[in-house]
Amino acid sequence: MRAPQALAKLREFDLANAELSVWTFKKSNSKRSRFRASAVVTTPELATELRNLANRWIERCTEVEDYGLLASVNDNSCLHLEADETIFPVLQDLVSLPPEEHLIENVSGLEGSTGYLVRMTLGDDTLHCVCRLTSDWKVKKRSSLLNLVFERNELDLAGEQAFSIPKRFDFFVINDDVLVVNKPSFESILDYKQTYVTSFSELQNDVGFQGVFADMAVLVEFVGTNTTHLRRMAVVQERAHYQDPGFMERLRQVNQVRQWNIEFDADGKIVPSAETARTIVQVLLNHRLHSELTNNDFDVASASPVG
C-alpha cells in the first residue's frame, strides 16, 4: 500500500470498537525467535486510556512520506514502510496467539521489557501500537512514602509497587503497513542499527568502494558506531555514486573549484583526513548542494530532484 493510503487506513481505524489485548515483549537471544512476548490482563479503565492514547497519537499524524534512512519526522508527520521490510512479522506472530494462553506469570516477567504493544482487531483489520520502554523499566518501590487509597469513607494502604509507561506510541502497524512516529525507538526495537552496521561492513569490503580511497582507516574511524554516520554510509552504499566514474571525475573538478579541501593522490584516489571526513560523506551522498541564488554551498539532510 502506498504511504498516503496507509495513513488514511490508520486514521480510519475504529479504535473504540476494536477487540484489544496488551502485550509486553523482550529481545531474545534464542535462535528460534528474536522476541519473547507475554500478554497482560488490563482493566476496562486502562483499556480505555490506551485507546485514547492511540487516538491522540494517530490524530497528530497528518503528513506522511516514505521511510528513508535519512528521512526524519516532525510533530505532525510519520514515515511509511512495509512490515516485511522489518523483523516486525516475528513479533506479530507471537502477539497473534491467544492472549489467555500466554499471560504474564509474575512481576519479574514484566521487568526489563523492551516494549509494550497494544493489539486491536476489528473485522479483517489489525492494528498494533508499539512503544519502546527504557532498559531499566522495573517496579518502582516508593519506600519513603505511605501509599494510601480512599474508598468508602476509609483510608487504606495501597500497594507499594507500580509501573510507569510512557504516554506515547513510537510506531503503528496497520495490517502490513508500518507508520513510524519515533524513528530512533522504531530502529532500536527492530534492530535497524545492526542493519546499518552490517551494511557498512559490506561497504568496506566492496572492492569498488575500496578503490575510491588511498586509505579508508580515517573514514572508518570517523563513522565508528555513530548511528547517524552509519545510516549515512548505508545510503552511500544504496546510491553507489562512487561506482560512477563520471560522478567521481566531476567530484574532483568541483572540489577544486569550490575549495572543499578534499585531498586526492596522484592516482585520483581520495585521501581522507579527520578534517574532511564529514565532507567526503556528504559529497558521496550527493548532499552538498550549490545555491545559484546566494552562490553558497550547503550540506542538506536529504535531496529531492526538482521537476
N, C-alpha and C positions, 0 to 999 in steps of 0.2 A: 504494500500500500504506500502511496506517496505521502510525503510529510503533511501537507495540509489536510488530506483526508484522515490520516491517523489522528491528528489533533482534534478534528471535528468529531471523530468517533469517541475519543476520550471525553470531550466536553459534553457529549450527548448521553453518556452512560448514566443509567438510573441508579444512583448511589443509594437512594432511600429504600428501594425495594429489592435490592440485590441480597442474596444469601452471603453472610460474612463469616470468615474464620480468621484467626490470628495465629501467626507462627513466629517463632524465633529460630535463628539459624546461626551456625558456626562454620568456619572453614574447616576442612578435613584434610588430613594427610593420607587418607586411605586411597589406594589405587583404584578402588571401585567407585568412589564418588568424591566430588570436590567439596560437598557440603554435607552437614547433618542438620536436620530440621525437626522441630517438635512443636506441636500445637498447644495452645493455652486456652483455657476456658475464660471467657470475658462476660462481664455483667452487661445487661442491656444499656446501662448508663455509659459504660466505656465504649461499647459498640457504636452508640450514637455519637459520642465525641470523636471517634475515629472517622466516622462518615463525614462529620462536619469538617474535620481537619483535612481530609482528602478533598472535599469540595472547595475549601479555601485555596488550596494549592493549585488545584486544576483551574479554578476561575482566574488565577493570576496568569495562566499561560494563554496569551492572545497572539503570540508570534511563534513561528517555528521555522527552522532551517535544517538541512541535512547535517548529520553528525560528521564532523571533520576533526582530524587530530589537533588542529589549531583553532577550531571554532570555539566560541565562548557564549555564555548565556548572560542575560541581564534579568532584572526583576520580573519582566513580563514575557520572557521567551523560554523556549526549550529546544532541544536537539533531538532529531529523529534518526533511528536506525532500526533495522530488522533484528528481531530477537536471536535469529540463528547466526548472526554475526558475533554473538557473545556466548558466554557459557551459561547464560540465564536458563536455557532449557533444562539444564541439570538440576537447578534449584526448583524449577517449575514442576518437574516430575515428582519431586519429594512432597511439595505442598498440595499436589493434586490427590494425594492419598487421603483416605477417610480420617478427619481430624481426631475423632473419638478413639481411633486405634493407635494414635501417635501422640498422646498427651504427655506434657512435661511431667516428670515424676516428683521433683523436689526443687527447692530454691537454687541449689547448686547447679541445676541444669540450665537455669537462666543466666547465671553469672558467666561473664566472658563471651557473651553472644556477639557475633559480628554485626547483626542487624535484626530488625523485625519486619514482618511482611503481613499486610492485610490483604486477604484474597476475597474478592467479591465476584459472585457468578449470578447471571440473570439470562435465562434462555441459552442461546448459543455463545454468549459473550462472557469473557472472564477478564477481570481487571486485577492486577497485582500492584499494590502500593508499597514501595520498599524504602526503608530508612536505615542508614548506617548508624551504628552505635559506637561510642568510644571504646577503646580497647580495655579500659578499666571499669566498664559498666558492671556494677555489682550492687548488692544490698547496701543501702545507706543506713547505718545504725546511729540513731540520734540519742546517744547515751547521756548527753548533757542536758536533755530536756525530758519532761514527762509529757507524753503524747496522750491527749485526752479526747474523748468523743462525748458529745452531749446528746442524749436520747431519752425521751420520756421523762423529762424533768430531772434526769440524773446525769452526773458526770462519771465516766468510767475510763479506765486505762485503755488506750488504743495500742495496737501492735507497734513495736519499735523498728520493724523492718519495712522498708519501702524502696521501690524502684522509681526512677525518673526517666522518662523518654522524651526526646526532642519533639517539639510541636511542628514537625515538618515531614515531608517525604522527599527523597532525593531523586527518585525516578519512578515512572509508571510504565507498566506493560499491559497494553490492551490487546488481547489476543496475541498476534505475532509481531506487534509493533512496540518499540521502546521509545519513550519520550523522557528525556533527561532534563532535570532542572538543577541538579547539583553535580557538575561534571567530576570534580575530584572524588566525591563519595561513590559515584557510579563506577568510576575506574578502579577504585580501591576494592569494592565488593567483587567486581567481575575480573579482577587481576589484569586490567589493561596495562598497568605499568610493566608487568612482566612481558607483555606483548612488545612494548617498546624496547625493553632490554634485549629481547631475542632479536628484534629487528635490527638493532644497532650492531649486535654481534654478527649477524649475517652480512650487514653492510661492510663491516671491517674486513670480512673475508671475501668480499666481491673484488675480483681482480680488476674490473673496470674502475671501481672506486679507488682502489689502491694506486692505480696508475695515474690518478689525478694529482697525487701528493708526492713530494720528495720524501716526507716522513710524516706519519699520521699521529705520532705519540702526543704531541701538544694538543691536537684536536680531541683525541680520546680522553686526555686528562681534563680538558675543558668541559666536555659533555658529562663525564663521570656518572653519577647516579641521579643527577638532577632530572626530575620528571619532565619539566618544560623542555630542557635541552634534548632529552631522549625522544620526546614527542616530535620535536622539530626534525630530528635526524630520521625518524620514521617517515616523515613527509618527504625529506630529501630522497630517501630510498624509493618512495612511491612515485615521485615525479621524475626521478632519474635524469635531470637536466645534465648531470655530469657525463652521461653517456653520449651526449650530442656534441660532436667536435665543433660545429658551428657556434653553439652556445658558449663553449669554453674559449673559443677564439675571440668572440665578442666580449667575454668577461675580461680577458687580458687587455683588450683595447680600451674598454670603458674604464677599467680600473686605473689605467694610466691617465686618461683624460680627466676623470673625476677625482683623482688623487685619493683613492680609497686605501692606499698603502699596503695592499696585499702584495707580498713578495713572490716572485716566480724565479725558478732557477734557469740555467741555460737551456734545459730541455723543455721549458714551458710548464713545469710542474709547480704546484702551489707549495710554498714553504710556510707552514703555519707558525704563528707566534702567539704568545699569550695576549698580545695587544690586538691582533687581527682575527682571533678565533671566532668571535661573535660575528664579525663582518663576513667571514667566509661562509658561515652557516646561512646568514641572511641572503647572500648572493646565490648560493646553491638552491635555496628555496625560491629564488626569484622574488624576494620580498624587499629588495632595496629598489625604490622607485624614484624617478626624477620628475619634479613638477615643472612643466613648461610655463606655469604662471609666476612662480617665485624663483625659478632656477635653482631650487634646493633639492637635495636628496633626502628621502625619508625611508626609515625602516617601518614596515607595516606588519600587523599581526596576520593578515590574510589578504589575498589579492584576487579580485574578480575582474576578468576582462570586460571592457566597456563595449557595448554594441554587439 
